[in-house]
């Protein structure tokens, strides 16, 4: 079913080889997605900077960018917090995601080379037990599925929505059975595309995204 992948390479040599701000942004995003920075708790900027081995400036800059993307908040200017997981956000963002993905698939189905790559990613996802890696593979699969749709605005909107959805997708992917269910849904999409039935593929793609809220909403709404 949110480039940045939810991985967290250690600081040090890797950080030196790439821009500090990009490294910090990736690290913070991964920690928020995994829940390492818990919702509703203040983010201690100095502590994060010390942990990453950087100054507080790139940490603040990254948090400002994350606030603009909906992955952090700065209530009344009193520092930063991670937004709570909410049923309202699930209801708002998931229909937008499946609508944008279905639009792209209908307009530009994958070619034969893309189908081969999608099958390979499917095999990797089917054998992946780690939820972080499974989430990253799932996102790569969807990105490759829609790669032929050449629309920068569409891609930017979808990427932003998926970054917000990544926290929910991580919770969904924690159970192996849900990963396998997603793999089966992907197979249905590919089978329909193999029959040149774009309408059926689009319907299966929408269903692939609808499954998440069916699990997430009762979980989020349980007192």
C-alpha positions as CSV (number, residue, x, y, z in Angstrom):
1,X,0.0,0.0,0.0
2,X,3.5,6.9,2.1
3,X,10.4,8.1,-0.6
4,X,11.2,8.1,2.3
5,X,11.6,4.5,3.2
6,X,11.3,3.8,7.0
7,X,14.9,2.9,7.5
8,X,17.4,4.4,9.9
9,X,21.0,4.2,9.0
10,X,23.3,5.1,11.9
11,X,24.9,8.6,12.0
12,X,28.6,8.9,11.3
13,X,30.3,8.1,8.0
14,X,26.9,7.9,6.1
15,X,26.0,11.3,7.4
16,X,29.3,12.9,6.2
17,X,28.7,11.6,2.7
18,X,25.4,13.3,2.3
19,X,23.9,16.7,3.2
20,X,23.3,16.9,6.9
21,X,19.7,18.3,6.6
22,X,18.7,15.4,4.3
23,X,20.1,12.9,6.6
24,X,18.3,14.4,9.6
25,X,15.1,14.6,7.7
26,X,15.2,11.0,6.8
27,X,16.1,9.9,10.3
28,X,13.3,11.9,11.9
29,X,10.8,10.7,9.3
30,X,11.7,7.1,10.0
31,X,11.5,7.6,13.8
32,X,8.0,9.2,13.5
33,X,6.8,6.4,11.1
34,X,8.0,3.7,13.5
35,X,6.6,5.4,16.6
36,X,10.1,5.9,18.1
37,X,9.1,9.5,18.6
38,X,5.7,9.0,20.3
39,X,2.6,11.0,19.3
40,X,1.7,13.9,21.6
41,X,5.0,14.0,23.3
42,X,7.4,17.0,22.9
43,X,10.4,16.4,20.7
44,X,13.5,17.3,22.6
45,X,15.5,19.0,19.8
46,X,18.8,19.1,21.7
47,X,18.5,15.4,22.6
48,X,17.8,14.5,19.0
49,X,20.7,16.6,17.7
50,X,23.0,14.9,20.2
51,X,21.8,11.5,19.2
52,X,22.4,12.3,15.5
53,X,25.8,14.0,16.1
54,X,24.7,17.3,14.6
55,X,23.8,20.8,15.7
56,X,20.2,21.8,16.6
57,X,19.8,23.9,13.4
58,X,19.3,21.0,10.9
59,X,17.0,19.3,13.4
60,X,14.8,22.4,13.7
61,X,14.8,22.8,9.9
62,X,13.8,19.2,9.4
63,X,11.0,19.5,12.0
64,X,9.7,22.7,10.3
65,X,9.6,20.8,7.0
66,X,7.9,17.8,8.6
67,X,5.3,20.2,10.2
68,X,4.5,21.4,6.7
69,X,4.1,17.8,5.6
70,X,1.7,17.0,8.5
71,X,4.2,14.7,10.4
72,X,5.0,17.2,13.1
73,X,3.2,20.1,14.9
74,X,4.4,23.3,16.6
75,X,1.4,24.2,18.8
76,X,1.4,28.0,19.6
77,X,5.1,28.0,18.8
78,X,6.0,25.9,21.9
79,X,8.4,23.5,20.4
80,X,7.5,20.5,18.3
81,X,5.3,17.4,18.9
82,X,4.3,14.4,16.7
83,X,0.6,14.6,15.8
84,X,-1.6,11.9,17.3
85,X,-2.8,9.0,15.1
86,X,-6.4,9.8,14.4
87,X,-9.4,8.2,12.7
88,X,-10.2,11.5,11.1
89,X,-6.8,11.6,9.3
90,X,-7.4,8.1,8.0
91,X,-10.8,9.0,6.7
92,X,-9.4,12.1,5.0
93,X,-6.2,10.8,3.4
94,X,-6.9,7.2,2.3
95,X,-9.7,8.1,-0.2
96,X,-7.4,10.7,-1.7
97,X,-4.6,8.2,-2.1
98,X,-6.7,5.5,-3.8
99,X,-8.4,8.1,-6.1
100,X,-5.0,9.5,-7.2
101,X,-3.6,6.0,-7.7
102,X,-6.6,4.8,-9.7
103,X,-6.4,7.9,-11.9
104,X,-2.8,7.2,-12.7
105,X,-3.3,3.5,-13.4
106,X,-6.2,4.2,-15.7
107,X,-4.3,6.8,-17.6
108,X,-1.0,4.9,-17.9
109,X,-0.9,1.2,-17.2
110,X,2.5,-0.4,-16.7
111,X,4.3,-1.8,-19.7
112,X,5.9,-5.3,-20.0
113,X,9.2,-4.3,-18.4
114,X,7.4,-2.7,-15.5
115,X,5.3,-5.8,-15.1
116,X,8.4,-7.9,-14.8
117,X,9.8,-5.6,-12.1
118,X,6.5,-5.6,-10.2
119,X,6.6,-9.4,-10.2
120,X,10.1,-9.3,-8.7
121,X,9.1,-6.8,-6.0
122,X,6.1,-9.1,-5.3
123,X,8.4,-12.0,-4.6
124,X,10.5,-9.9,-2.3
125,X,7.5,-8.6,-0.4
126,X,6.0,-12.1,0.0
127,X,9.2,-13.3,1.7
128,X,9.8,-10.2,3.9
129,X,9.1,-10.6,7.6
130,X,10.4,-7.2,8.8
131,X,7.6,-4.6,8.9
132,X,9.9,-1.7,8.1
133,X,11.2,-3.5,5.0
134,X,7.8,-4.7,4.0
135,X,6.4,-1.2,4.1
136,X,9.3,0.1,2.0
137,X,8.8,-2.7,-0.6
138,X,5.1,-2.1,-0.7
139,X,5.7,1.6,-1.4
140,X,8.2,0.8,-4.1
141,X,5.7,-1.6,-5.7
142,X,3.0,1.1,-5.9
143,X,5.5,3.6,-7.2
144,X,6.6,1.3,-10.0
145,X,3.0,0.4,-10.8
146,X,2.3,4.1,-11.6
147,X,5.6,5.2,-12.9
148,X,4.4,5.6,-16.5
149,X,2.0,8.4,-15.4
150,X,4.1,11.5,-16.2
151,X,2.5,14.2,-14.0
152,X,4.7,16.0,-11.5
153,X,1.8,17.6,-9.6
154,X,0.1,14.2,-9.2
155,X,3.4,12.6,-8.0
156,X,4.0,15.4,-5.4
157,X,0.5,15.2,-4.0
158,X,0.6,11.5,-3.8
159,X,4.0,11.4,-2.2
160,X,2.9,13.9,0.5
161,X,-0.2,11.9,1.3
162,X,1.7,8.6,1.5
163,X,4.2,10.2,3.8
164,X,1.4,11.0,6.2
165,X,-0.2,7.5,5.7
166,X,3.2,5.8,6.4
167,X,2.6,5.8,10.2
168,X,-0.7,4.0,9.7
169,X,0.7,1.6,7.2
170,X,3.5,0.7,9.5
171,X,0.9,-0.2,12.2
172,X,-1.0,-2.2,9.6
173,X,2.1,-4.1,8.3
174,X,3.2,-5.3,11.8
175,X,1.3,-8.5,11.4
176,X,2.6,-11.0,8.8
177,X,-0.9,-12.0,7.7
178,X,-1.6,-8.5,6.6
179,X,1.5,-8.4,4.5
180,X,0.5,-11.6,2.8
181,X,-3.0,-10.2,2.2
182,X,-1.5,-7.2,0.5
183,X,0.6,-9.5,-1.7
184,X,-2.6,-11.3,-2.7
185,X,-4.3,-8.0,-3.6
186,X,-1.2,-7.1,-5.7
187,X,-1.5,-10.4,-7.5
188,X,-5.1,-9.5,-8.4
189,X,-4.0,-6.2,-9.8
190,X,-1.3,-7.8,-11.9
191,X,-3.5,-10.6,-13.1
192,X,-6.1,-8.0,-14.4
193,X,-3.4,-6.0,-16.1
194,X,-2.1,-9.2,-17.7
195,X,-5.5,-9.6,-19.2
196,X,-5.5,-6.0,-20.4
197,X,-8.4,-5.4,-18.1
198,X,-7.5,-1.9,-16.7
199,X,-11.0,-1.4,-15.2
200,X,-10.6,-4.6,-13.1
201,X,-7.0,-3.6,-12.1
202,X,-8.2,-0.2,-11.0
203,X,-11.0,-1.7,-8.9
204,X,-8.5,-4.1,-7.3
205,X,-6.1,-1.2,-6.6
206,X,-8.8,0.8,-4.9
207,X,-9.7,-2.3,-2.8
208,X,-6.0,-2.7,-1.9
209,X,-6.1,0.8,-0.2
210,X,-9.6,0.3,1.3
211,X,-8.5,-2.6,3.4
212,X,-6.2,-0.5,5.6
213,X,-9.0,1.8,7.0
214,X,-11.2,-1.3,7.7
215,X,-8.5,-2.4,10.2
216,X,-7.3,1.0,11.3
217,X,-10.6,2.8,12.1
218,X,-11.8,0.3,14.7
219,X,-8.3,0.2,16.2
220,X,-8.2,4.0,16.4
221,X,-11.7,4.4,17.7
222,X,-11.4,1.8,20.5
223,X,-11.5,3.7,23.8
